[in-house]
Amino acid sequence: MLNNLDTYLATASCTELVVYASLGIITLGLGPFLPAWIGEHYLAARRASQGIS
């Protein structure tokens, strides 16, 4: 599978490489914060459904 990815990236256009690099940076940069963000939204929705402000 990694060989296929390597071949694809070796023949990809510059635009595609920039997009993939940007998505990777966003994923790695925001990854640690995602579980907390999901938890906050879950608790806010739960409080709203119970009528707690």
All heavy atoms as a GROMACS GRO file, in nm:
protein
  397
    1MET      N    1   0.083  -0.119   0.000
    1MET     CA    2   0.000   0.000   0.000
    1MET      C    3   0.087   0.125   0.000
    1MET      O    4   0.056   0.222  -0.069
    1MET     CB    5  -0.092  -0.002   0.121
    1MET     CG    6  -0.194   0.109   0.119
    1MET     SD    7  -0.328   0.078   0.233
    1MET     CE    8  -0.289   0.195   0.358
    2LEU      N    9   0.195   0.123   0.076
    2LEU     CA   10   0.284   0.240   0.078
    2LEU      C   11   0.356   0.256  -0.055
    2LEU      O   12   0.386   0.369  -0.094
    2LEU     CB   13   0.384   0.229   0.193
    2LEU     CG   14   0.324   0.243   0.333
    2LEU    CD1   15   0.433   0.223   0.437
    2LEU    CD2   16   0.259   0.378   0.351
    3ASN      N   17   0.381   0.145  -0.125
    3ASN     CA   18   0.444   0.155  -0.256
    3ASN      C   19   0.351   0.227  -0.354
    3ASN      O   20   0.397   0.308  -0.435
    3ASN     CB   21   0.480   0.017  -0.310
    3ASN     CG   22   0.597  -0.042  -0.237
    3ASN    OD1   23   0.680   0.030  -0.181
    3ASN    ND2   24   0.604  -0.174  -0.237
    4ASN      N   25   0.222   0.196  -0.346
    4ASN     CA   26   0.125   0.263  -0.433
    4ASN      C   27   0.119   0.412  -0.402
    4ASN      O   28   0.113   0.495  -0.494
    4ASN     CB   29  -0.013   0.202  -0.418
    4ASN     CG   30  -0.021   0.061  -0.470
    4ASN    OD1   31   0.062   0.021  -0.552
    4ASN    ND2   32  -0.118  -0.014  -0.424
    5LEU      N   33   0.120   0.447  -0.274
    5LEU     CA   34   0.118   0.588  -0.234
    5LEU      C   35   0.244   0.658  -0.281
    5LEU      O   36   0.239   0.770  -0.332
    5LEU     CB   37   0.103   0.600  -0.082
    5LEU     CG   38   0.102   0.741  -0.027
    5LEU    CD1   39  -0.017   0.819  -0.081
    5LEU    CD2   40   0.101   0.738   0.124
    6ASP      N   41   0.359   0.591  -0.267
    6ASP     CA   42   0.485   0.650  -0.311
    6ASP      C   43   0.484   0.675  -0.461
    6ASP      O   44   0.525   0.781  -0.508
    6ASP     CB   45   0.600   0.558  -0.272
    6ASP     CG   46   0.735   0.616  -0.309
    6ASP    OD1   47   0.753   0.738  -0.290
    6ASP    OD2   48   0.821   0.540  -0.357
    7THR      N   49   0.435   0.579  -0.536
    7THR     CA   50   0.426   0.596  -0.682
    7THR      C   51   0.332   0.709  -0.718
    7THR      O   52   0.362   0.791  -0.805
    7THR     CB   53   0.379   0.465  -0.747
    7THR    OG1   54   0.468   0.361  -0.711
    7THR    CG2   55   0.371   0.477  -0.897
    8TYR      N   56   0.218   0.716  -0.649
    8TYR     CA   57   0.122   0.821  -0.678
    8TYR      C   58   0.181   0.959  -0.649
    8TYR      O   59   0.169   1.051  -0.729
    8TYR     CB   60  -0.006   0.800  -0.598
    8TYR     CG   61  -0.105   0.912  -0.617
    8TYR    CD1   62  -0.175   0.925  -0.735
    8TYR    CD2   63  -0.125   1.007  -0.517
    8TYR    CE1   64  -0.264   1.029  -0.753
    8TYR    CE2   65  -0.214   1.111  -0.535
    8TYR     CZ   66  -0.284   1.121  -0.653
    8TYR     OH   67  -0.370   1.224  -0.671
    9LEU      N   68   0.244   0.972  -0.534
    9LEU     CA   69   0.300   1.102  -0.497
    9LEU      C   70   0.418   1.140  -0.586
    9LEU      O   71   0.443   1.258  -0.610
    9LEU     CB   72   0.342   1.103  -0.350
    9LEU     CG   73   0.226   1.096  -0.250
    9LEU    CD1   74   0.280   1.089  -0.108
    9LEU    CD2   75   0.131   1.212  -0.266
   10ALA      N   76   0.489   1.042  -0.637
   10ALA     CA   77   0.601   1.070  -0.726
   10ALA      C   78   0.554   1.124  -0.860
   10ALA      O   79   0.627   1.198  -0.927
   10ALA     CB   80   0.684   0.944  -0.747
   11THR      N   81   0.430   1.090  -0.898
   11THR     CA   82   0.378   1.135  -1.027
   11THR      C   83   0.270   1.242  -1.013
   11THR      O   84   0.213   1.285  -1.113
   11THR     CB   85   0.321   1.016  -1.106
   11THR    OG1   86   0.217   0.955  -1.028
   11THR    CG2   87   0.428   0.913  -1.135
   12ALA      N   88   0.241   1.284  -0.891
   12ALA     CA   89   0.135   1.383  -0.869
   12ALA      C   90   0.182   1.522  -0.910
   12ALA      O   91   0.302   1.552  -0.911
   12ALA     CB   92   0.095   1.383  -0.722
   13SER      N   93   0.085   1.607  -0.939
   13SER     CA   94   0.118   1.744  -0.975
   13SER      C   95   0.155   1.823  -0.849
   13SER      O   96   0.129   1.780  -0.736
   13SER     CB   97  -0.001   1.811  -1.044
   13SER     OG   98  -0.106   1.831  -0.952
   14CYS      N   99   0.214   1.937  -0.870
   14CYS     CA  100   0.255   2.022  -0.758
   14CYS      C  101   0.133   2.065  -0.675
   14CYS      O  102   0.141   2.070  -0.553
   14CYS     CB  103   0.330   2.143  -0.812
   14CYS     SG  104   0.392   2.251  -0.684
   15THR      N  105   0.024   2.094  -0.742
   15THR     CA  106  -0.098   2.136  -0.671
   15THR      C  107  -0.146   2.027  -0.577
   15THR      O  108  -0.182   2.053  -0.462
   15THR     CB  109  -0.208   2.171  -0.772
   15THR    OG1  110  -0.158   2.268  -0.863
   15THR    CG2  111  -0.331   2.224  -0.702
   16GLU      N  112  -0.147   1.904  -0.625
   16GLU     CA  113  -0.191   1.792  -0.541
   16GLU      C  114  -0.099   1.774  -0.421
   16GLU      O  115  -0.145   1.750  -0.310
   16GLU     CB  116  -0.195   1.663  -0.622
   16GLU     CG  117  -0.307   1.658  -0.722
   16GLU     CD  118  -0.301   1.533  -0.808
   16GLU    OE1  119  -0.190   1.500  -0.855
   16GLU    OE2  120  -0.406   1.470  -0.826
   17LEU      N  121   0.031   1.788  -0.443
   17LEU     CA  122   0.126   1.773  -0.332
   17LEU      C  123   0.106   1.881  -0.227
   17LEU      O  124   0.112   1.854  -0.107
   17LEU     CB  125   0.269   1.775  -0.384
   17LEU     CG  126   0.310   1.657  -0.472
   17LEU    CD1  127   0.451   1.676  -0.525
   17LEU    CD2  128   0.297   1.527  -0.397
   18VAL      N  129   0.079   2.003  -0.270
   18VAL     CA  130   0.055   2.112  -0.176
   18VAL      C  131  -0.073   2.086  -0.096
   18VAL      O  132  -0.076   2.106   0.025
   18VAL     CB  133   0.049   2.248  -0.250
   18VAL    CG1  134  -0.003   2.358  -0.159
   18VAL    CG2  135   0.185   2.284  -0.305
   19VAL      N  136  -0.177   2.038  -0.164
   19VAL     CA  137  -0.303   2.007  -0.095
   19VAL      C  138  -0.281   1.897   0.008
   19VAL      O  139  -0.325   1.908   0.123
   19VAL     CB  140  -0.413   1.967  -0.196
   19VAL    CG1  141  -0.533   1.908  -0.126
   19VAL    CG2  142  -0.452   2.087  -0.279
   20TYR      N  143  -0.213   1.790  -0.029
   20TYR     CA  144  -0.189   1.680   0.064
   20TYR      C  145  -0.102   1.725   0.182
   20TYR      O  146  -0.127   1.686   0.296
   20TYR     CB  147  -0.126   1.560  -0.006
   20TYR     CG  148  -0.220   1.490  -0.100
   20TYR    CD1  149  -0.179   1.447  -0.224
   20TYR    CD2  150  -0.352   1.467  -0.064
   20TYR    CE1  151  -0.266   1.383  -0.310
   20TYR    CE2  152  -0.440   1.404  -0.150
   20TYR     CZ  153  -0.395   1.362  -0.273
   20TYR     OH  154  -0.481   1.299  -0.358
   21ALA      N  155  -0.002   1.805   0.156
   21ALA     CA  156   0.083   1.855   0.265
   21ALA      C  157   0.002   1.944   0.359
   21ALA      O  158   0.015   1.934   0.481
   21ALA     CB  159   0.201   1.931   0.207
   22SER      N  160  -0.083   2.029   0.303
   22SER     CA  161  -0.166   2.118   0.386
   22SER      C  162  -0.263   2.038   0.471
   22SER      O  163  -0.280   2.066   0.590
   22SER     CB  164  -0.244   2.216   0.298
   22SER     OG  165  -0.155   2.295   0.225
   23LEU      N  166  -0.326   1.938   0.413
   23LEU     CA  167  -0.419   1.854   0.489
   23LEU      C  168  -0.346   1.778   0.600
   23LEU      O  169  -0.398   1.762   0.710
   23LEU     CB  170  -0.491   1.756   0.397
   23LEU     CG  171  -0.593   1.817   0.303
   23LEU    CD1  172  -0.648   1.711   0.207
   23LEU    CD2  173  -0.706   1.883   0.379
   24GLY      N  174  -0.224   1.733   0.572
   24GLY     CA  175  -0.146   1.664   0.673
   24GLY      C  176  -0.109   1.756   0.788
   24GLY      O  177  -0.117   1.717   0.905
   25ILE      N  178  -0.071   1.878   0.756
   25ILE     CA  179  -0.036   1.975   0.860
   25ILE      C  180  -0.158   2.008   0.946
   25ILE      O  181  -0.149   2.015   1.068
   25ILE     CB  182   0.023   2.103   0.796
   25ILE    CG1  183   0.160   2.073   0.737
   25ILE    CG2  184   0.030   2.216   0.896
   25ILE    CD1  185   0.215   2.182   0.648
   26ILE      N  186  -0.272   2.027   0.881
   26ILE     CA  187  -0.394   2.058   0.956
   26ILE      C  188  -0.432   1.940   1.046
   26ILE      O  189  -0.467   1.958   1.162
   26ILE     CB  190  -0.510   2.092   0.859
   26ILE    CG1  191  -0.484   2.226   0.794
   26ILE    CG2  192  -0.644   2.092   0.931
   26ILE    CD1  193  -0.577   2.259   0.678
   27THR      N  194  -0.423   1.819   0.992
   27THR     CA  195  -0.458   1.700   1.069
   27THR      C  196  -0.368   1.684   1.190
   27THR      O  197  -0.414   1.660   1.302
   27THR     CB  198  -0.450   1.574   0.981
   27THR    OG1  199  -0.539   1.591   0.870
   27THR    CG2  200  -0.488   1.450   1.059
   28LEU      N  201  -0.238   1.696   1.170
   28LEU     CA  202  -0.144   1.680   1.281
   28LEU      C  203  -0.154   1.796   1.380
   28LEU      O  204  -0.138   1.777   1.500
   28LEU     CB  205  -0.001   1.669   1.229
   28LEU     CG  206   0.029   1.544   1.149
   28LEU    CD1  207   0.170   1.548   1.094
   28LEU    CD2  208   0.009   1.419   1.233
   29GLY      N  209  -0.181   1.916   1.331
   29GLY     CA  210  -0.189   2.032   1.419
   29GLY      C  211  -0.316   2.036   1.502
   29GLY      O  212  -0.314   2.076   1.618
   30LEU      N  213  -0.427   1.994   1.441
   30LEU     CA  214  -0.554   2.002   1.512
   30LEU      C  215  -0.595   1.870   1.577
   30LEU      O  216  -0.689   1.866   1.655
   30LEU     CB  217  -0.665   2.046   1.415
   30LEU     CG  218  -0.648   2.185   1.356
   30LEU    CD1  219  -0.762   2.214   1.260
   30LEU    CD2  220  -0.642   2.291   1.464
   31GLY      N  221  -0.524   1.763   1.545
   31GLY     CA  222  -0.558   1.631   1.597
   31GLY      C  223  -0.570   1.623   1.748
   31GLY      O  224  -0.666   1.566   1.799
   32PRO      N  225  -0.476   1.680   1.824
   32PRO     CA  226  -0.487   1.670   1.970
   32PRO      C  227  -0.608   1.745   2.028
   32PRO      O  228  -0.653   1.713   2.137
   32PRO     CB  229  -0.358   1.735   2.020
   32PRO     CG  230  -0.264   1.725   1.906
   32PRO     CD  231  -0.348   1.735   1.783
   33PHE      N  232  -0.658   1.844   1.957
   33PHE     CA  233  -0.768   1.924   2.008
   33PHE      C  234  -0.904   1.868   1.970
   33PHE      O  235  -1.005   1.908   2.025
   33PHE     CB  236  -0.757   2.068   1.959
   33PHE     CG  237  -0.628   2.133   1.999
   33PHE    CD1  238  -0.527   2.152   1.906
   33PHE    CD2  239  -0.607   2.173   2.129
   33PHE    CE1  240  -0.407   2.211   1.943
   33PHE    CE2  241  -0.487   2.232   2.167
   33PHE     CZ  242  -0.388   2.251   2.074
   34LEU      N  243  -0.909   1.778   1.873
   34LEU     CA  244  -1.035   1.727   1.822
   34LEU      C  245  -1.118   1.654   1.928
   34LEU      O  246  -1.238   1.680   1.939
   34LEU     CB  247  -1.012   1.638   1.700
   34LEU     CG  248  -1.137   1.592   1.627
   34LEU    CD1  249  -1.215   1.713   1.574
   34LEU    CD2  250  -1.101   1.501   1.512
   35PRO      N  251  -1.062   1.562   2.007
   35PRO     CA  252  -1.145   1.495   2.109
   35PRO      C  253  -1.207   1.593   2.209
   35PRO      O  254  -1.324   1.577   2.247
   35PRO     CB  255  -1.048   1.400   2.178
   35PRO     CG  256  -0.941   1.376   2.078
   35PRO     CD  257  -0.928   1.504   2.002
   36ALA      N  258  -1.132   1.693   2.250
   36ALA     CA  259  -1.187   1.792   2.344
   36ALA      C  260  -1.299   1.872   2.278
   36ALA      O  261  -1.402   1.901   2.341
   36ALA     CB  262  -1.077   1.885   2.392
   37TRP      N  263  -1.283   1.908   2.152
   37TRP     CA  264  -1.384   1.984   2.079
   37TRP      C  265  -1.513   1.902   2.066
   37TRP      O  266  -1.623   1.953   2.087
   37TRP     CB  267  -1.329   2.021   1.942
   37TRP     CG  268  -1.421   2.102   1.858
   37TRP    CD1  269  -1.451   2.235   1.872
   37TRP    CD2  270  -1.499   2.057   1.748
   37TRP    NE1  271  -1.540   2.274   1.775
   37TRP    CE2  272  -1.571   2.166   1.698
   37TRP    CE3  273  -1.512   1.934   1.686
   37TRP    CZ2  274  -1.656   2.155   1.590
   37TRP    CZ3  275  -1.597   1.923   1.578
   37TRP    CH2  276  -1.668   2.033   1.531
   38ILE      N  277  -1.498   1.774   2.033
   38ILE     CA  278  -1.615   1.686   2.021
   38ILE      C  279  -1.683   1.673   2.157
   38ILE      O  280  -1.806   1.679   2.166
   38ILE     CB  281  -1.574   1.548   1.965
   38ILE    CG1  282  -1.532   1.562   1.820
   38ILE    CG2  283  -1.687   1.448   1.980
   38ILE    CD1  284  -1.472   1.437   1.760
   39GLY      N  285  -1.603   1.657   2.263
   39GLY     CA  286  -1.660   1.645   2.396
   39GLY      C  287  -1.736   1.768   2.439
   39GLY      O  288  -1.845   1.759   2.497
   40GLU      N  289  -1.683   1.885   2.409
   40GLU     CA  290  -1.752   2.010   2.444
   40GLU      C  291  -1.885   2.022   2.372
   40GLU      O  292  -1.985   2.063   2.430
   40GLU     CB  293  -1.664   2.130   2.412
   40GLU     CG  294  -1.545   2.146   2.505
   40GLU     CD  295  -1.454   2.258   2.462
   40GLU    OE1  296  -1.487   2.331   2.364
   40GLU    OE2  297  -1.348   2.273   2.524
   41HIS      N  298  -1.887   1.988   2.245
   41HIS     CA  299  -2.011   1.996   2.168
   41HIS      C  300  -2.112   1.893   2.215
   41HIS      O  301  -2.233   1.921   2.219
   41HIS     CB  302  -1.983   1.982   2.018
   41HIS     CG  303  -1.928   2.107   1.959
   41HIS    ND1  304  -2.007   2.210   1.918
   41HIS    CD2  305  -1.801   2.147   1.937
   41HIS    CE1  306  -1.932   2.309   1.872
   41HIS    NE2  307  -1.805   2.272   1.883
   42TYR      N  308  -2.066   1.775   2.250
   42TYR     CA  309  -2.156   1.672   2.302
   42TYR      C  310  -2.219   1.719   2.433
   42TYR      O  311  -2.341   1.708   2.451
   42TYR     CB  312  -2.078   1.542   2.324
   42TYR     CG  313  -2.157   1.439   2.401
   42TYR    CD1  314  -2.258   1.367   2.339
   42TYR    CD2  315  -2.129   1.414   2.534
   42TYR    CE1  316  -2.332   1.273   2.410
   42TYR    CE2  317  -2.202   1.320   2.606
   42TYR     CZ  318  -2.302   1.250   2.543
   42TYR     OH  319  -2.374   1.157   2.613
   43LEU      N  320  -2.138   1.772   2.523
   43LEU     CA  321  -2.193   1.818   2.651
   43LEU      C  322  -2.286   1.937   2.633
   43LEU      O  323  -2.388   1.947   2.702
   43LEU     CB  324  -2.079   1.854   2.747
   43LEU     CG  325  -1.997   1.735   2.796
   43LEU    CD1  326  -1.879   1.783   2.881
   43LEU    CD2  327  -2.083   1.637   2.874
   44ALA      N  328  -2.253   2.028   2.542
   44ALA     CA  329  -2.340   2.142   2.516
   44ALA      C  330  -2.474   2.096   2.461
   44ALA      O  331  -2.581   2.146   2.501
   44ALA     CB  332  -2.273   2.239   2.421
   45ALA      N  333  -2.472   1.999   2.370
   45ALA     CA  334  -2.597   1.948   2.314
   45ALA      C  335  -2.678   1.876   2.420
   45ALA      O  336  -2.801   1.886   2.425
   45ALA     CB  337  -2.567   1.853   2.197
   46ARG      N  338  -2.610   1.804   2.507
   46ARG     CA  339  -2.680   1.733   2.615
   46ARG      C  340  -2.745   1.832   2.712
   46ARG      O  341  -2.859   1.812   2.753
   46ARG     CB  342  -2.581   1.643   2.687
   46ARG     CG  343  -2.643   1.553   2.787
   46ARG     CD  344  -2.545   1.455   2.839
   46ARG     NE  345  -2.609   1.375   2.942
   46ARG     CZ  346  -2.545   1.303   3.030
   46ARG    NH1  347  -2.414   1.299   3.026
   46ARG    NH2  348  -2.608   1.235   3.120
   47ARG      N  349  -2.671   1.935   2.748
   47ARG     CA  350  -2.727   2.036   2.838
   47ARG      C  351  -2.846   2.106   2.773
   47ARG      O  352  -2.947   2.134   2.838
   47ARG     CB  353  -2.621   2.138   2.878
   47ARG     CG  354  -2.522   2.087   2.979
   47ARG     CD  355  -2.436   2.198   3.035
   47ARG     NE  356  -2.359   2.268   2.932
   47ARG     CZ  357  -2.233   2.240   2.901
   47ARG    NH1  358  -2.168   2.147   2.965
   47ARG    NH2  359  -2.172   2.308   2.808
   48ALA      N  360  -2.835   2.137   2.644
   48ALA     CA  361  -2.944   2.204   2.573
   48ALA      C  362  -3.068   2.115   2.567
   48ALA      O  363  -3.180   2.163   2.582
   48ALA     CB  364  -2.899   2.243   2.434
   49SER      N  365  -3.048   1.985   2.547
   49SER     CA  366  -3.163   1.895   2.538
   49SER      C  367  -3.231   1.878   2.673
   49SER      O  368  -3.349   1.846   2.678
   49SER     CB  369  -3.120   1.759   2.483
   49SER     OG  370  -3.040   1.690   2.578
   50GLN      N  371  -3.156   1.900   2.782
   50GLN     CA  372  -3.214   1.888   2.915
   50GLN      C  373  -3.264   2.022   2.969
   50GLN      O  374  -3.314   2.030   3.080
   50GLN     CB  375  -3.111   1.829   3.013
   50GLN     CG  376  -3.074   1.686   2.980
   50GLN     CD  377  -2.965   1.634   3.070
   50GLN    OE1  378  -2.906   1.707   3.148
   50GLN    NE2  379  -2.937   1.505   3.058
   51GLY      N  380  -3.247   2.126   2.891
   51GLY     CA  381  -3.295   2.258   2.932
   51GLY      C  382  -3.202   2.329   3.027
   51GLY      O  383  -3.241   2.427   3.091
   52ILE      N  384  -3.078   2.284   3.040
   52ILE     CA  385  -2.981   2.349   3.128
   52ILE      C  386  -2.905   2.452   3.046
   52ILE      O  387  -2.856   2.422   2.936
   52ILE     CB  388  -2.882   2.245   3.185
   52ILE    CG1  389  -2.958   2.136   3.261
   52ILE    CG2  390  -2.779   2.311   3.274
   52ILE    CD1  391  -2.871   2.017   3.301
   53SER      N  392  -2.891   2.573   3.099
   53SER     CA  393  -2.820   2.676   3.022
   53SER      C  394  -2.681   2.698   3.068
   53SER      O  395  -2.623   2.657   3.153
   53SER     CB  396  -2.892   2.808   3.028
   53SER     OG  397  -2.914   2.847   3.161
   0.00000   0.00000   0.00000
